[in-house]
Amino acid sequence: MANHGQHGTVMIVGTRIQKWIGRYRIYFLEAETGGKKCTNKKVILGKRSELTKFQAQQRLREIIERETNERKKAPFDPHVTFSWYVNNRYLVNHRSSWRPATLHSTTSELRLYIEPEFGDIQLGEIERHDCSQFLEKLAKKYSRAVVLHCKVTTKAIFEDAIEDGYISRNPMRKVKTPITRKPKKHVLEAAQARLFFSKIRNAKHLALMGIASFCAMRTSEVFGLTWGAYLGDSILVKSTAWEGKLFEEQTKTDDSHALVTVPELIQPWIALWKRQCTKTGPNDLMFAAIRRDKHKRQIPMRPRNFLQDYMKPLADELEIDRKLITFQVLRRTFGTTMQKHGTMKDVQAHLRHASITTTGNIYVQEIPESVRSAVNATTKEILGTNTALQAGVFAGQKSTVSNCVQVENLRGCKSLKRLAPQVGLEPTTLRLTAECSGSLRL
C-alpha cells in the first residue's frame, strides 16, 4: 500500500545522550472491516554524535521504503494480536478439514503452550529470537514431541498470516530445534505380556486387547471396528472412533485403509466373543459401550475409560507398571518383537505405515505370506506355546453358549485331570461332553 510519498520527520531527543528519532506513517487495512487506517510509528535512527541530519534522513527513508514494501505484501493491520489471529483466522480456515482428534490436540497445544507465550503480542512484533526463547523454555520442561508439535503449529500459523497479508516474513522459519530429553519408549516384556493376558477373564476384553496388541492397530481403529470388517484371518480397517463417536469410512490416512493380519492364536478369542455377543450384524460394533445414545443406537467404548476401569487395576494386581498398559506401548511392543521374525518391510506392512497406496488394492491384494508367518511367530513368542490363552478359556466366566468354551490347542492333554490346572479349574468341576471334541462344560 502506498505511503503517499512521505519522507518522514527526524528530530533530536535526550539531554545527556542525544539521539536522532524518526517518525513516519503506516497505512494498512483494518482486520475487521477492511477499511483503510493510518498510524504513526517512531524509530530510533542513531546517536547524534555519530550521524549528521542528512544521514539520519537517509536512514529514515530506507526504513520507510522497507516498510512500504512489507505493507504491499502484508496490507492488513500488523498490530492484531497473536490470539486474535489464531481464533479469528487460523482456526476458522482449518478446523473444517481437521479430524476431531486433530482439532482437539491442536487447540490443546495452543491453550497450554503457545498462547500463554505469544497471545497478547502483536503479530508484527514477534521476532526470531522470541521464537527461539519460546522453544528453549519448552525444552527445559517437556519432551521432544511437545517441542516439535509446538514448533510446527506456530510455524504454520505464521505461514497463514503471511498468506493472509498480516506479516511479510515467518519468524519461526529458521529457528533451530533445541536439544531435548529423549522420550522413554516403553516396551512390555514377553513374560509380563503372558502373565497379563492369562489373567483377563472377560471374553470381550481379551478379544479387544488381543486385536490391539497383536494386530498392531491404532486405538481409534480398534474401537471403530464392526463385525463386517472381521474376515476371519484378517481385518479390513475402514472406520475409526474417537471419544465415543464413530466415524464411518474415515481413517487417519489413505494408507491406513487396509487389510490387517489376525494371528492364528487370536482368532479363537474373537470367535468366542462373537458367540457371546448379542449383536453381530455387519454394521454392529465389535466393542460397543454398555450405554446407548439418545436414539438407542450403539456407541463405541472410550479407550481411556476402558483402560482405567479394567486394564490398569489388573496391572496393579499383577504388579506391572501402569505405564506399560497402554495401546501405544502394546503396538510398539509387537512392532519391536516382530523384527526378530520378519524383515522391516514386513513390520511396515503390518503396521500400515507405507504398505498399500490405493483403496482399490485392498480388495484384490493378498497379504504376503512372509507378513502372515512373521505375525504368527511374534504372537507365539509373546504369549508362549503352552498356555490356556490359546484355547480362550476363562475361569469363572458366564457364557451365552451354555458355558461351553473351546480348547482346540489343548488336545494333547492325556487326561482331564492334567487339563484342569491349565485352564484354572478344579478337576471335580469338569466333565467332557460328547457334543464337540476338545470342549469343556463348566
Backbone torsions as a table, in degrees:
resi	resn	phi	psi	omega
1	MET	NA	135.5	-175.9
2	ALA	-67.7	149.5	179.2
3	ASN	-107.6	25.9	173.4
4	HIS	58.2	33.9	174.5
5	GLY	64.3	28.7	-176.9
6	GLN	-73.2	152.0	175.1
7	HIS	-115.8	-10.7	-179.9
8	GLY	79.8	177.8	-178.6
9	THR	-131.5	136.4	176.6
10	VAL	-112.9	147.1	179.6
11	MET	-152.7	165.6	-179.9
12	ILE	-104.2	132.8	176.4
13	VAL	-129.7	159.4	178.6
14	GLY	99.5	159.4	179.6
15	THR	-116.5	-60.0	-178.5
16	ARG	-73.0	-49.3	175.4
17	ILE	-117.7	110.2	-176.8
18	GLN	-90.0	141.6	-178.1
19	LYS	-132.7	153.7	172.9
20	TRP	-85.6	128.1	178.0
21	ILE	-117.0	134.2	176.6
22	GLY	-112.7	143.5	177.3
23	ARG	-126.9	139.3	177.3
24	TYR	-154.2	170.9	-176.5
25	ARG	-103.1	146.5	174.9
26	ILE	-118.4	128.8	176.8
27	TYR	-108.7	135.0	-179.3
28	PHE	-152.0	172.3	177.4
29	LEU	-98.4	133.3	179.7
30	GLU	-66.5	139.3	-174.2
31	ALA	-66.2	-38.6	-175.0
32	GLU	-78.4	-49.8	-172.5
33	THR	-100.6	-21.1	-175.7
34	GLY	81.4	5.3	179.5
35	GLY	-76.8	156.1	-178.2
36	LYS	-78.0	132.2	179.5
37	LYS	-133.2	164.0	-178.5
38	CYS	-137.9	143.1	175.8
39	THR	-143.4	154.2	178.6
40	ASN	-94.0	144.5	179.6
41	LYS	-130.0	141.4	-178.6
42	LYS	-118.5	138.9	-177.6
43	VAL	-139.8	142.3	177.0
44	ILE	-83.7	127.3	-176.4
45	LEU	-96.7	-28.0	-179.3
46	GLY	149.5	176.2	179.1
47	LYS	-74.8	148.1	179.6
48	ARG	-66.1	-31.7	-178.2
49	SER	-71.0	-16.7	-176.9
50	GLU	-106.5	-15.9	-176.6
51	LEU	-129.9	139.7	169.5
52	THR	-82.1	169.7	179.8
53	LYS	-63.3	-39.3	179.8
54	PHE	-63.2	-42.0	179.6
55	GLN	-65.7	-37.5	177.6
56	ALA	-65.3	-40.3	178.3
57	GLN	-65.3	-39.8	178.6
58	GLN	-63.8	-42.0	179.0
59	ARG	-65.7	-38.4	178.5
60	LEU	-65.2	-40.4	178.5
61	ARG	-62.5	-36.3	177.0
62	GLU	-65.4	-39.6	178.2
63	ILE	-65.5	-42.2	179.7
64	ILE	-63.3	-41.3	179.3
65	GLU	-63.8	-42.9	178.4
66	ARG	-64.6	-41.4	178.7
67	GLU	-64.8	-37.7	179.1
68	THR	-64.2	-42.4	178.2
69	ASN	-64.5	-37.2	178.3
70	GLU	-67.5	-36.5	179.9
71	ARG	-69.7	-27.6	175.4
72	LYS	-66.7	-37.4	177.7
73	LYS	-79.3	-33.9	-178.1
74	ALA	-130.1	82.5	-174.5
75	PRO	-77.2	-12.7	-176.9
76	PHE	-84.3	168.3	-173.9
77	ASP	-60.3	115.4	178.8
78	PRO	-79.0	-2.8	-176.5
79	HIS	-91.9	0.5	175.8
80	VAL	-66.7	145.6	-176.9
81	THR	-78.5	161.9	179.4
82	PHE	-59.9	-44.8	-179.4
83	SER	-62.9	-40.3	-179.8
84	TRP	-62.1	-44.4	-178.5
85	TYR	-66.1	-41.3	-179.0
86	VAL	-61.8	-46.4	-174.5
87	ASN	-80.2	-27.1	-175.8
88	ASN	-104.6	-12.0	-179.3
89	ARG	-129.1	-58.0	-171.3
90	TYR	-63.0	-54.2	-178.7
91	LEU	-65.7	-35.9	179.1
92	VAL	-63.3	-36.4	-178.2
93	ASN	-74.4	-24.9	-169.4
94	HIS	-116.6	-25.2	-169.0
95	ARG	-63.8	-26.7	179.9
96	SER	-70.0	-22.3	-178.8
97	SER	-99.2	-4.1	-179.3
98	TRP	-91.1	148.0	170.2
99	ARG	-70.8	155.2	-178.5
100	PRO	-55.2	-38.8	179.7
101	ALA	-65.5	-38.8	178.4
102	THR	-65.7	-43.3	178.8
103	LEU	-62.5	-41.7	-179.5
104	HIS	-65.1	-46.0	-178.5
105	SER	-67.1	-39.0	-179.1
106	THR	-68.0	-45.9	179.0
107	THR	-64.8	-32.9	177.6
108	SER	-67.6	-42.1	176.7
109	GLU	-61.2	-42.7	179.3
110	LEU	-63.2	-43.8	-176.3
111	ARG	-70.8	-38.6	-173.1
112	LEU	-87.8	-35.4	-170.1
113	TYR	-117.7	-47.7	-166.7
114	ILE	-85.5	-50.9	-176.9
115	GLU	-64.3	-35.5	174.9
116	PRO	-59.7	-25.1	-179.5
117	GLU	-88.7	-45.3	-172.9
118	PHE	-112.4	-3.5	-169.4
119	GLY	-51.1	-48.1	-174.1
120	ASP	-94.4	1.9	-179.5
121	ILE	-87.9	142.1	177.7
122	GLN	-70.0	141.7	-177.3
123	LEU	-54.8	-42.8	-176.6
124	GLY	-71.3	-11.0	-176.7
125	GLU	-101.5	-4.7	179.7
126	ILE	-79.5	122.7	-177.0
127	GLU	-109.7	172.4	-177.7
128	ARG	-62.1	-40.5	-178.7
129	HIS	-67.2	-28.4	175.3
130	ASP	-64.1	-40.9	179.2
131	CYS	-67.4	-39.8	178.6
132	SER	-63.2	-44.4	178.7
133	GLN	-63.9	-36.6	178.2
134	PHE	-61.5	-46.8	179.9
135	LEU	-67.7	-34.6	178.1
136	GLU	-64.2	-39.4	177.5
137	LYS	-62.8	-43.4	179.7
138	LEU	-64.7	-39.3	-176.7
139	ALA	-64.7	-25.5	-179.8
140	LYS	-74.9	-24.1	-173.7
141	LYS	-114.9	-27.5	-170.4
142	TYR	-122.3	171.1	-177.2
143	SER	-77.3	173.6	-179.7
144	ARG	-64.4	-34.3	-179.6
145	ALA	-61.7	-43.3	179.7
146	VAL	-64.8	-43.5	-179.5
147	VAL	-62.1	-46.2	-178.5
148	LEU	-65.6	-42.2	179.0
149	HIS	-60.7	-45.0	-179.8
150	CYS	-65.3	-38.5	178.4
151	LYS	-63.5	-46.5	-179.2
152	VAL	-63.8	-43.9	-178.7
153	THR	-64.5	-46.2	-179.5
154	THR	-63.8	-41.9	178.2
155	LYS	-62.0	-40.3	178.6
156	ALA	-65.7	-35.9	178.4
157	ILE	-64.4	-44.7	179.4
158	PHE	-66.2	-36.1	177.0
159	GLU	-62.8	-41.3	177.0
160	ASP	-65.3	-37.9	179.1
161	ALA	-64.0	-34.2	175.7
162	ILE	-66.6	-45.3	179.7
163	GLU	-63.0	-35.1	-178.9
164	ASP	-81.8	-9.0	175.1
165	GLY	89.1	26.0	179.5
166	TYR	-97.6	-31.7	176.2
167	ILE	-135.6	164.8	-176.4
168	SER	-108.1	-9.5	-179.1
169	ARG	-148.1	157.3	-178.1
170	ASN	-99.9	110.5	-177.6
171	PRO	-69.5	-14.8	-179.1
172	MET	-93.6	-2.4	-169.5
173	ARG	-62.8	-43.6	-175.9
174	LYS	-108.8	16.7	179.5
175	VAL	-75.1	130.8	-179.7
176	LYS	-81.7	146.3	176.8
177	THR	-78.2	124.4	-178.2
178	PRO	-70.2	163.5	176.7
179	ILE	-70.7	130.1	-178.6
180	THR	-124.7	164.7	176.3
181	ARG	-70.8	142.8	-178.3
182	LYS	-74.0	134.9	179.5
183	PRO	-70.8	147.2	177.6
184	LYS	-85.0	116.0	179.7
185	LYS	-97.1	94.5	-175.6
186	HIS	-72.3	145.8	176.2
187	VAL	-135.1	135.7	179.8
188	LEU	-83.3	127.5	179.4
189	GLU	-70.1	154.0	-177.3
190	ALA	-60.4	-41.5	-179.8
191	ALA	-63.7	-40.3	177.9
192	GLN	-66.1	-38.7	179.4
193	ALA	-64.1	-43.1	178.9
194	ARG	-60.8	-46.0	-179.7
195	LEU	-62.4	-44.0	-176.9
196	PHE	-64.3	-48.8	-177.5
197	PHE	-69.4	-28.2	179.9
198	SER	-69.4	-18.7	-177.7
199	LYS	-99.4	-1.9	177.5
200	ILE	-80.9	115.5	-174.7
201	ARG	-98.7	-17.6	-177.3
202	ASN	-88.6	127.6	-176.5
203	ALA	-63.3	-38.4	179.8
204	LYS	-64.6	-45.3	-178.5
205	HIS	-67.2	-39.1	-179.3
206	LEU	-67.2	-41.6	177.8
207	ALA	-64.3	-41.1	-179.5
208	LEU	-64.3	-48.6	-178.7
209	MET	-68.2	-32.1	177.4
210	GLY	-65.1	-43.8	178.6
211	ILE	-66.6	-43.5	-178.6
212	ALA	-64.3	-34.0	-175.3
213	SER	-86.5	-50.9	-168.6
214	PHE	-98.4	-14.6	169.3
215	CYS	-92.9	-7.7	175.3
216	ALA	53.4	42.8	-179.9
217	MET	-91.1	156.4	176.3
218	ARG	-70.2	156.1	-176.8
219	THR	-58.6	-45.2	-179.0
220	SER	-63.5	-30.6	-179.7
221	GLU	-73.9	-38.6	-179.2
222	VAL	-64.3	-47.7	-176.1
223	PHE	-78.4	-7.9	175.2
224	GLY	-99.8	7.0	-178.0
225	LEU	-71.0	142.2	171.2
226	THR	-116.1	161.3	-179.2
227	TRP	-65.0	-25.6	177.1
228	GLY	-68.1	-20.2	179.4
229	ALA	-82.9	-14.2	-178.9
230	TYR	-86.6	119.9	-175.1
231	LEU	-111.5	17.1	179.1
232	GLY	95.2	-74.5	179.0
233	ASP	-101.9	5.1	179.1
234	SER	-156.1	165.1	178.4
235	ILE	-127.9	134.1	176.7
236	LEU	-96.4	110.2	-179.9
237	VAL	-79.8	117.1	-178.1
238	LYS	-140.3	-11.1	-179.5
239	SER	-137.2	161.6	178.1
240	THR	-135.0	165.0	177.5
241	ALA	-136.1	146.7	178.8
242	TRP	-149.3	125.4	177.8
243	GLU	49.7	47.7	175.3
244	GLY	78.3	12.0	179.3
245	LYS	-120.9	137.5	-179.6
246	LEU	-97.8	132.7	178.0
247	PHE	-117.9	96.9	-175.3
248	GLU	-71.9	141.0	178.5
249	GLU	57.0	31.7	176.8
250	GLN	-128.4	125.8	175.6
251	THR	-126.8	170.2	-177.0
252	LYS	-60.4	-45.8	176.8
253	THR	-137.7	168.9	176.6
254	ASP	-63.7	-35.0	179.3
255	ASP	-68.7	-21.1	179.5
256	SER	-72.6	-20.7	179.2
257	HIS	-77.2	87.3	-167.3
258	ALA	-153.8	171.5	174.1
259	LEU	-85.8	140.3	178.9
260	VAL	-124.9	133.9	179.4
261	THR	-71.0	135.6	172.9
262	VAL	-102.8	116.7	-178.6
263	PRO	-58.4	150.9	-177.7
264	GLU	-61.8	-34.1	179.9
265	LEU	-72.7	-19.6	-178.2
266	ILE	-91.4	-24.0	-177.4
267	GLN	-58.1	-41.6	175.9
268	PRO	-62.3	-31.7	177.7
269	TRP	-63.8	-45.1	-179.9
270	ILE	-67.6	-39.6	-179.9
271	ALA	-63.3	-40.6	178.5
272	LEU	-63.4	-43.6	178.8
273	TRP	-65.9	-35.1	178.9
274	LYS	-65.7	-36.6	177.8
275	ARG	-67.9	-31.0	-178.6
276	GLN	-88.1	-21.4	-177.9
277	CYS	-72.5	139.0	-177.0
278	THR	-81.7	-26.5	-179.9
279	LYS	-123.4	112.1	-176.8
280	THR	-128.1	30.1	176.6
281	GLY	-69.5	163.5	-178.3
282	PRO	-57.2	-31.2	-177.2
283	ASN	-99.2	1.1	178.8
284	ASP	-81.2	143.5	-179.8
285	LEU	-71.1	140.9	176.4
286	MET	-70.1	-36.3	-176.1
287	PHE	-130.3	72.1	-178.9
288	ALA	-82.8	152.1	176.1
289	ALA	-72.9	161.4	179.5
290	ILE	-67.2	-43.4	-179.8
291	ARG	-77.6	166.5	179.5
292	ARG	-123.0	166.4	177.1
293	ASP	-80.2	-175.2	-175.8
294	LYS	-67.2	-16.9	177.2
295	HIS	-98.5	14.0	179.3
296	LYS	63.9	27.6	178.6
297	ARG	-99.0	158.5	178.2
298	GLN	-66.6	146.4	172.8
299	ILE	-131.5	149.3	-179.5
300	PRO	-68.3	152.7	172.4
301	MET	-67.1	155.8	176.0
302	ARG	-94.6	122.0	-176.0
303	PRO	-55.6	-41.8	-176.6
304	ARG	-65.4	-43.3	179.4
305	ASN	-65.2	-39.3	179.7
306	PHE	-61.4	-46.0	179.7
307	LEU	-66.4	-44.9	-176.6
308	GLN	-67.6	-36.6	-174.5
309	ASP	-84.7	-30.2	-171.7
310	TYR	-122.2	-49.2	-171.2
311	MET	-81.9	-43.1	-178.5
312	LYS	-65.4	-42.6	174.8
313	PRO	-59.4	-37.1	177.1
314	LEU	-65.0	-38.9	176.9
315	ALA	-62.6	-40.4	177.0
316	ASP	-62.6	-40.6	179.6
317	GLU	-62.9	-35.3	-178.9
318	LEU	-92.1	2.5	-179.8
319	GLU	60.8	41.6	173.6
320	ILE	-104.7	135.3	-178.6
321	ASP	-56.2	130.6	-179.2
322	ARG	-59.4	-30.0	-178.3
323	LYS	-64.4	-21.2	-178.0
324	LEU	-84.2	-13.6	-178.2
325	ILE	-101.5	73.3	172.4
326	THR	-135.6	157.2	-178.5
327	PHE	-66.6	-32.4	178.4
328	GLN	-67.4	-41.3	178.4
329	VAL	-66.4	-40.3	179.1
330	LEU	-63.5	-41.7	178.5
331	ARG	-64.9	-41.8	179.4
332	ARG	-67.6	-38.1	179.3
333	THR	-59.8	-46.0	-178.9
334	PHE	-66.6	-42.9	179.8
335	GLY	-62.6	-38.0	179.3
336	THR	-68.5	-44.9	-178.8
337	THR	-69.2	-32.0	-176.0
338	MET	-66.0	-23.8	179.9
339	GLN	-62.9	-22.6	179.2
340	LYS	-74.9	-20.5	-172.2
341	HIS	-114.2	-4.8	180.0
342	GLY	-154.2	180.0	179.1
343	THR	-84.0	168.7	176.8
344	MET	-62.3	-31.6	177.0
345	LYS	-64.1	-36.8	177.5
346	ASP	-65.3	-41.1	178.9
347	VAL	-63.2	-44.8	179.0
348	GLN	-62.7	-37.5	179.7
349	ALA	-66.3	-40.6	-178.2
350	HIS	-73.1	-36.1	178.6
351	LEU	-82.3	-9.4	177.6
352	ARG	60.5	42.5	174.8
353	HIS	-79.2	-38.3	-179.6
354	ALA	-158.8	54.9	-172.9
355	SER	-107.4	-45.4	-176.3
356	ILE	-120.8	135.7	-172.7
357	THR	-103.2	-30.3	-178.3
358	THR	-128.9	153.4	-178.9
359	THR	-65.1	-33.3	-178.6
360	GLY	-62.8	-29.1	-179.1
361	ASN	-71.4	-18.2	-175.2
362	ILE	-64.5	-39.4	-172.2
363	TYR	-85.9	-11.7	-178.1
364	VAL	-115.9	-15.6	-176.1
365	GLN	-93.6	127.2	177.2
366	GLU	-80.1	150.0	174.4
367	ILE	-71.4	125.9	-178.4
368	PRO	-55.2	141.6	-179.1
369	GLU	-62.6	-32.1	178.7
370	SER	-64.8	-36.7	177.7
371	VAL	-67.0	-44.6	-177.9
372	ARG	-62.7	-44.0	-179.2
373	SER	-67.8	-37.6	178.6
374	ALA	-65.8	-39.6	179.0
375	VAL	-63.5	-45.6	-179.6
376	ASN	-65.2	-41.6	179.9
377	ALA	-65.1	-38.6	179.4
378	THR	-65.6	-43.3	178.9
379	THR	-61.1	-41.7	-179.8
380	LYS	-66.2	-35.2	179.8
381	GLU	-67.9	-39.2	-177.5
382	ILE	-73.4	-46.0	-176.2
383	LEU	-86.5	-21.1	-175.4
384	GLY	85.6	171.1	-176.9
385	THR	-105.2	-13.4	-178.5
386	ASN	-121.8	77.8	-177.0
387	THR	-144.7	148.5	-179.7
388	ALA	-69.2	-16.2	-179.8
389	LEU	-64.2	-31.3	-179.2
390	GLN	-62.1	-24.6	-179.7
391	ALA	-92.2	-11.5	-178.6
392	GLY	69.1	38.5	-177.6
393	VAL	-98.8	134.0	-177.4
394	PHE	-126.8	123.4	-178.7
395	ALA	-72.6	134.6	174.8
396	GLY	68.4	25.1	-176.2
397	GLN	-104.2	138.3	177.0
398	LYS	-84.1	132.0	-177.5
399	SER	-117.0	150.0	177.7
400	THR	-90.6	4.2	178.7
401	VAL	-120.1	54.4	177.0
402	SER	60.8	31.2	178.6
403	ASN	54.8	34.0	-179.3
404	CYS	-103.5	126.0	-179.7
405	VAL	-126.0	139.4	-176.7
406	GLN	-80.0	146.9	176.7
407	VAL	-134.0	56.0	-174.3
408	GLU	-62.4	-34.9	-175.7
409	ASN	-85.1	1.2	-179.5
410	LEU	-112.6	23.2	-178.6
411	ARG	-67.3	-19.8	-178.4
412	GLY	-74.4	-5.5	178.9
413	CYS	-66.7	135.7	-174.9
414	LYS	-82.0	-22.3	-177.5
415	SER	-151.3	161.2	177.8
416	LEU	-65.3	-33.1	-179.9
417	LYS	-65.3	-36.3	178.0
418	ARG	-74.2	-31.2	-177.4
419	LEU	-73.2	-36.2	-172.3
420	ALA	-58.5	-47.2	-178.8
421	PRO	-62.0	-27.5	-177.7
422	GLN	-71.1	-28.1	-179.7
423	VAL	-98.1	1.9	175.4
424	GLY	80.7	22.8	-178.1
425	LEU	-121.8	157.6	177.0
426	GLU	-77.5	143.1	-179.7
427	PRO	-58.3	-32.9	-176.8
428	THR	-72.3	-14.9	-178.6
429	THR	-93.0	1.0	-173.7
430	LEU	-114.3	148.9	169.7
431	ARG	-151.5	145.8	-179.5
432	LEU	-77.7	148.1	175.2
433	THR	-110.4	151.0	179.4
434	ALA	-89.7	-0.9	-175.5
435	GLU	-75.8	-40.6	-177.0
436	CYS	-145.6	135.7	-179.5
437	SER	-74.4	140.6	178.0
438	GLY	74.7	30.6	178.4
439	SER	-121.9	153.5	179.4
440	LEU	-122.7	136.0	174.4
441	ARG	-112.5	125.3	-177.7
442	LEU	-81.1	NA	NA
